Amino acid sequence: MQPLTNKAQAVNRAPMSFWERLYLINIIKGMFITFSHMFKKQPTIRYPEQKREFSHVFRGLHVLNRDEAGRERCTACGLCAVACPAEAITMEAAERQDGEENLYREEKYAAKYEINMLRCIFCGLCEEACPKDAIYLSETFAPANYTRKGFIYGKEDLLIPNPTTEAAAFAAAKGVEA
Amino acid sequence: MSEQTLFKVTIDNITVEVPAGTTILQAARKIGGEVAPPAMCFYSKLKGSGGKCRTCLVEVAKGSEKDPRPMPKLVASCRTTVMDGMEVKNITSEKVVEARAGVVEFLLLNHPLDCPICDQAGECHLQDLSFEHGKSGTRYEFQRRTFKKHDLGKNIQLHMTRCILCYRCVFTADQLTNKREHGILDRGDHAEIATHIEKSLENEFIGNVIDVCPVGALTDKTFRFKNRVWFLKPMDAHRDCPTCSGRVTLWNRGDEVFRVTARKDEWGEIEDTPDGQPGWICNTCRFDKKETSDWVIEGPREINRHSVIAQGHYSGKIGTTKPNETFTAVNDGRTPQLLMDIHDESEVNQPSIHLSQTKGPSHGETFNNNKA
């Protein structure tokens, strides 16, 4: 066959010399490379005692946001669900009634909101589609589980703690300011 | 009818022959596509509508063959009839594009940014209009107008803040019902759709105001907040109705009928029935027949593929028939041992809750949510 490039080299088939047949020099060369690694910086992270920092653009588990007064921001507009390429998000909307104004920000709210984490591909399109600043991808990932049942995340799993009624939990979830 | 005089009219360099007395807008719709100016208040099935919203403004570059002078101002194409040899510029005219952007800005001055809540979102003419012809920002810095809430009965929900005062619903009530019970009260900034005083709209054909409303000001209370239109499956269906044509579009979720509307054509207007009459539907069909067994289903409705409603829908019969469960067949009759039924775990779309059966919007307790 005609060579496509001129990079091909013929294999040297000449018989090995005495020193080459001993392999000693090559073994010493190899051992030297191995030995030199003892003085290099270790790339290994001793998880879970040590943890690598997340990137600023890391997309992890979703949270459903509340406003400053602790009201749910989500109005079940369905834009996250329609943007979701994996069809992981489902929801059911309800009308806010009198006396629920401190719970929900708008006239309509998501009575049920579910993300199927088995389907989710963490692309972040829901976050981008949300017109109400209601859904964000956080810097945590879904913990492993033995059954698939644990991966259906409902509203109680996703909502952030209420800053007015659960101030301690809210502060803990917020973490330390970097 | 005797010989009709045909007028030659050129719109955006496309010539079409229309009978005398046709409006520019109707002539442009005959050509179709982008040539047709948008219309918010004009409704070809309602006599007297048009001339209010100014979104259909066009430039007449040549008045007619006999009088070739251009018209001095932009004209409302829904109210201006064609002349022989008229030359009209719609999207080819910079003046029109600029004026239309201004009109959209005016229409949106008092229109709330309600789209995430509004049931009309996805099939709203104002959304389409502002997307296609509007500007991305607003220069308005003041409070938008607000109104005292008005109850129009158990079937029709009024959101006056969203109204653009197109008068279509007033014409509908005038021309379809014996007695109009709602209208525009007050004037200027205070003008509002209302009944005098606090009556509910009960006429058998009054539900059609929901279909003619170009925005979400009048919406179906029996469908309120139940689902977004783009998650529903539009199906053509008919029923033997003693009062109306009975030709409707069902908006299904699974096998449940969430909403019933009249069939709409590409201009968002009510389709004609085969005998040439507009296919208005009665309140019984619209609000009370929410069972699949009430209807004879003809097939999935064709939706323009640029519409958000078409997302996730396949054309033709695909998606309208249920696939068979093949697992046991390919596994020698064995059933899977580790099968998760999503309904065991998921709280959404529970088979025990029938949203189509509930009148009006659902509340927390509809989903057994004892939070309130």
Interface residues (C-beta under 8 A of the other chain):
Chain A: T75 A76 C77 G78 L79 A81 V82 T90 M91 E92 A93 A94 E95 Q97 G99 E100 L103 E106 E107 K108 A111 K112 Y113 E114 N116 P131 K132 T147 R148 K149 I152 G154
Chain B: C115 P116 I117 A121 R224 F225 K226 N227 R228 W230 F231 V308 Q311 G312 M340 I342 D344 E345 S346 E347 V348 N349 L355 P361 S362 H363 G364 T366 F367 N369 K371 A372
